[in-house]
Amino acid sequence: MSSTQDRGPDTGIKVLIVGAGFAGLTAAIECYRKGHTPIVLESFPELKILGDIISFGPNAGRIFERWTGVPEKLHPICIKTTGLNYKSYLGEDLFFQSWDTERSYGTSFNGHRGEIHEIVYKHALSLGIEIRLGQKISEYFETDTEAGVISNGERVVGDAVLAADGVRSKGRTLVLGYEDKPKSSGYAIYRAWFDSEAIAKNPRTKYLVENGDTHSAWLGPDIHFLAASIKDGKDFSWVCTHKDEADIEESWQHPGSVEDALKVLEGWDPIVHDIVKATPFLVDWKLVYRDPLPTWVSPKSRIALIGDAAHPFLPTSIQGASQAMEDGATVAVCLALSGKDHVPTALKAFEKIRYSRVRAAQKTGESTRDKWHKADFDRVKENPESLRLVREPWLLDHDAEAHAYEIYPETVASLDDSKPEGSLANVRMVEVA
């Protein structure tokens, strides 16, 4: 097992990866490190710096730290706070949750999604990983000896395919044998990222940016509002989860309205209103849900779903991107240990290693959403720490690569025709953004 950027011996395993998000790029970089040959197929014709805040816990941070030069590029653009300041929707101070314990697990990287993605993308290119942009995938296929896709009308074949193309992945249909459609959750999220100049000029909000980075949460009935300043207070980001009954067939994401957001937040802390009024642009991102999948692996075990294609997360888990990276690190190890002649075994082992852990991580998002949105605020004042985010060692103090090396032999020995451990046991529906 190598903890450096050194590439392992060539395994002869060709891995097609559909999607160049964090799951796909992590899988590509980790496959390269293990001696495989990854090829990434991405639908966008060019990758732009888009999005807003994204969080990677210490369990993902230790993956970044194995990539030479990447942490040094990430540190300057990531948020640096000591914890999260909780307030009621009326502006009453509730409590402060320190990140001291979490820091003992390792380094978190929280910043602008597009800026972090650009660093990871350029790192993959610097390794010589082949990334083809503008690829339209029309079909997935597999045989007993290979798997592939039809991309831009061309048949592209490898030893394995990793579908990392998100919740609308065509790979889901092949794995499941049917198309699973999204369903309305009744919630949506306003999201924004902008220069903090207007925040700094307002006497009521300037404390959020004038002394460096801050992170605050306002909680109210069926709504929560999170705000953060980043890059020593130079940038500002906020998200607001709110009720939404729009038709599921409409666009999942569309430009938001400051006026509509203010109506949603009617009666809330004036500071929250000032933040929204200072926002030059926001999006309203619909939260939909899909049933947890009974399996992530295709019938012939040559195609595996990873990241959001396999297991979308609620934003309140603060683990979606981290678990996608764990997928990439784990599957690369499994392929290295299986060898070219046993790729199906590797993908089945990957699923078994990851399935129960991912489901447990998903449930933290469900429990946080429920306790924040359904809180009795009279009782919360008596015990405000009941709102505390779950940041436990089993989740954050985890090394996916080391764990895969350790548990792979016994996992393979236990493989049979049964479903992955924990599949559909006490399963609830999982929301996706």
Secondary structure, DSSP 8 states (H G I E B T S, - for coil): ---SS--------EEEEE--SHHHHHHHHHHHHTT-EEEEE-SSSS------EEEE-HHHHHHHTTSTTHHHHHGGGB---SEEEEEETTS-EEEEEE-HHHHTT---EEEEHHHHHHHHHHHHHHTT-EEE-S--EEEEEE-SS-EEEEETTEEEEESEEEE-S-TT-HHHHHHHSS----EEEEEEEEEEEEETHHHHHSTTTGGGTTTS--EEEEEETTEEEEEEEETTTTEEEEEEEEE----TTS-SEEE--HHHHHHHTTTS-HHHHHHHHT-S--EEEEEEEE---S-SB-TTS-EEE-GGGT----GGGS-HHHHHHHHHHHHHHHHHHH-GGGHHHHHHHHHHHHHHHHHHHHHHHHHHHHHHHS--HHHHHH-GGGG-----HHHHS--HHHHHHHHHHHHHHH--SS--TTTTTT---EEE-
